[in-house]
Amino acid sequence: MVRALFVCSQNRLRSPTAEDIFGKWQGVEAASAGTDEKAGSPLDAEAIEWAEIIFVMERAHRNRVTKRFGHQVRNKRLVVLDIPDEYEFMDPALIRVLEREVGPYLVRLGGTPPP
């Protein structure tokens, strides 16, 4: 079972969409968090420790994660998706981008998309 963490700023649109989509895959446990203090689910050390692979939506998120949790993410796979904050929750265009960008990583790690 691969544990995938999705990170954006507020944890309201992009990362919860990814959590919902990839949480339905076989062999994948998905969670999401935000880098901002007032995020729906603020990123914390426990989430970083739990994750095997961390997907961040933008380079700024990677910078915040590595600055705050540098010692904890050293041995983690951290992937920048370069998905701008221009989508709504469960936006079909966002889902297509996520499936295209994240899907191959999860398949390589043993995940299987739903039929």
Contacts in CASP RR format, 6 or more apart in sequence:
PFRMAT RR
TARGET T0000
AUTHOR 0000-0000-0000
METHOD contacts of the structure
MODEL  1
MVRALFVCSQNRLRSPTAEDIFGKWQGVEAASAGTDEKAGSPLDAEAIEW
AEIIFVMERAHRNRVTKRFGHQVRNKRLVVLDIPDEYEFMDPALIRVLER
EVGPYLVRLGGTPPP
1 27 0 8 1.000
1 28 0 8 1.000
1 29 0 8 1.000
2 27 0 8 1.000
2 28 0 8 1.000
2 29 0 8 1.000
2 52 0 8 1.000
2 53 0 8 1.000
2 106 0 8 1.000
2 109 0 8 1.000
2 110 0 8 1.000
2 111 0 8 1.000
3 29 0 8 1.000
3 31 0 8 1.000
3 50 0 8 1.000
3 51 0 8 1.000
3 52 0 8 1.000
3 53 0 8 1.000
4 22 0 8 1.000
4 28 0 8 1.000
4 29 0 8 1.000
4 30 0 8 1.000
4 31 0 8 1.000
4 51 0 8 1.000
4 52 0 8 1.000
4 53 0 8 1.000
4 54 0 8 1.000
4 55 0 8 1.000
4 102 0 8 1.000
4 106 0 8 1.000
5 30 0 8 1.000
5 31 0 8 1.000
5 32 0 8 1.000
5 33 0 8 1.000
5 47 0 8 1.000
5 48 0 8 1.000
5 50 0 8 1.000
5 51 0 8 1.000
5 53 0 8 1.000
5 54 0 8 1.000
5 55 0 8 1.000
6 14 0 8 1.000
6 15 0 8 1.000
6 16 0 8 1.000
6 18 0 8 1.000
6 19 0 8 1.000
6 22 0 8 1.000
6 30 0 8 1.000
6 31 0 8 1.000
6 32 0 8 1.000
6 33 0 8 1.000
6 54 0 8 1.000
6 55 0 8 1.000
6 57 0 8 1.000
7 15 0 8 1.000
7 32 0 8 1.000
7 33 0 8 1.000
7 34 0 8 1.000
7 35 0 8 1.000
7 43 0 8 1.000
7 54 0 8 1.000
7 55 0 8 1.000
7 56 0 8 1.000
7 57 0 8 1.000
7 61 0 8 1.000
7 65 0 8 1.000
8 14 0 8 1.000
8 15 0 8 1.000
8 32 0 8 1.000
8 34 0 8 1.000
8 35 0 8 1.000
8 56 0 8 1.000
8 57 0 8 1.000
8 58 0 8 1.000
8 61 0 8 1.000
8 85 0 8 1.000
9 34 0 8 1.000
9 35 0 8 1.000
9 36 0 8 1.000
9 39 0 8 1.000
9 57 0 8 1.000
9 61 0 8 1.000
9 85 0 8 1.000
10 34 0 8 1.000
10 36 0 8 1.000
10 38 0 8 1.000
10 39 0 8 1.000
10 40 0 8 1.000
11 32 0 8 1.000
11 33 0 8 1.000
11 34 0 8 1.000
11 39 0 8 1.000
11 40 0 8 1.000
11 41 0 8 1.000
11 42 0 8 1.000
12 39 0 8 1.000
12 40 0 8 1.000
12 89 0 8 1.000
13 85 0 8 1.000
13 87 0 8 1.000
13 88 0 8 1.000
13 89 0 8 1.000
13 91 0 8 1.000
13 94 0 8 1.000
14 57 0 8 1.000
14 83 0 8 1.000
14 85 0 8 1.000
14 87 0 8 1.000
14 94 0 8 1.000
15 32 0 8 1.000
15 33 0 8 1.000
15 34 0 8 1.000
15 57 0 8 1.000
16 32 0 8 1.000
16 89 0 8 1.000
17 87 0 8 1.000
17 89 0 8 1.000
17 90 0 8 1.000
17 91 0 8 1.000
17 94 0 8 1.000
17 95 0 8 1.000
17 98 0 8 1.000
18 30 0 8 1.000
18 32 0 8 1.000
18 55 0 8 1.000
18 98 0 8 1.000
18 102 0 8 1.000
19 30 0 8 1.000
19 31 0 8 1.000
19 32 0 8 1.000
20 30 0 8 1.000
20 90 0 8 1.000
21 30 0 8 1.000
21 95 0 8 1.000
21 98 0 8 1.000
21 99 0 8 1.000
22 28 0 8 1.000
22 30 0 8 1.000
22 98 0 8 1.000
22 102 0 8 1.000
22 103 0 8 1.000
22 106 0 8 1.000
23 29 0 8 1.000
23 30 0 8 1.000
24 114 0 8 1.000
25 106 0 8 1.000
25 111 0 8 1.000
25 112 0 8 1.000
25 113 0 8 1.000
25 114 0 8 1.000
26 111 0 8 1.000
26 112 0 8 1.000
26 114 0 8 1.000
27 110 0 8 1.000
27 111 0 8 1.000
27 112 0 8 1.000
28 106 0 8 1.000
28 111 0 8 1.000
31 47 0 8 1.000
31 50 0 8 1.000
31 51 0 8 1.000
32 41 0 8 1.000
33 39 0 8 1.000
33 41 0 8 1.000
33 42 0 8 1.000
33 43 0 8 1.000
33 44 0 8 1.000
33 47 0 8 1.000
34 40 0 8 1.000
34 41 0 8 1.000
34 42 0 8 1.000
34 43 0 8 1.000
34 61 0 8 1.000
35 42 0 8 1.000
35 43 0 8 1.000
35 61 0 8 1.000
35 64 0 8 1.000
35 65 0 8 1.000
35 68 0 8 1.000
36 42 0 8 1.000
43 65 0 8 1.000
43 68 0 8 1.000
43 69 0 8 1.000
45 69 0 8 1.000
45 72 0 8 1.000
48 54 0 8 1.000
48 65 0 8 1.000
48 69 0 8 1.000
48 72 0 8 1.000
48 73 0 8 1.000
48 76 0 8 1.000
49 72 0 8 1.000
51 76 0 8 1.000
52 76 0 8 1.000
52 77 0 8 1.000
52 109 0 8 1.000
53 76 0 8 1.000
53 77 0 8 1.000
53 78 0 8 1.000
53 79 0 8 1.000
53 105 0 8 1.000
53 109 0 8 1.000
54 65 0 8 1.000
54 73 0 8 1.000
54 76 0 8 1.000
54 77 0 8 1.000
54 78 0 8 1.000
54 79 0 8 1.000
55 79 0 8 1.000
55 81 0 8 1.000
55 102 0 8 1.000
55 105 0 8 1.000
56 62 0 8 1.000
56 65 0 8 1.000
56 78 0 8 1.000
56 79 0 8 1.000
56 80 0 8 1.000
56 81 0 8 1.000
57 81 0 8 1.000
57 82 0 8 1.000
57 83 0 8 1.000
57 84 0 8 1.000
57 85 0 8 1.000
58 80 0 8 1.000
58 81 0 8 1.000
58 82 0 8 1.000
58 83 0 8 1.000
58 84 0 8 1.000
58 85 0 8 1.000
59 80 0 8 1.000
59 82 0 8 1.000
61 80 0 8 1.000
62 78 0 8 1.000
62 80 0 8 1.000
65 73 0 8 1.000
65 78 0 8 1.000
66 73 0 8 1.000
66 78 0 8 1.000
79 102 0 8 1.000
79 105 0 8 1.000
81 97 0 8 1.000
81 98 0 8 1.000
81 101 0 8 1.000
81 102 0 8 1.000
83 94 0 8 1.000
83 97 0 8 1.000
83 98 0 8 1.000
83 101 0 8 1.000
87 93 0 8 1.000
87 94 0 8 1.000
88 94 0 8 1.000
99 113 0 8 1.000
103 113 0 8 1.000
107 113 0 8 1.000
END
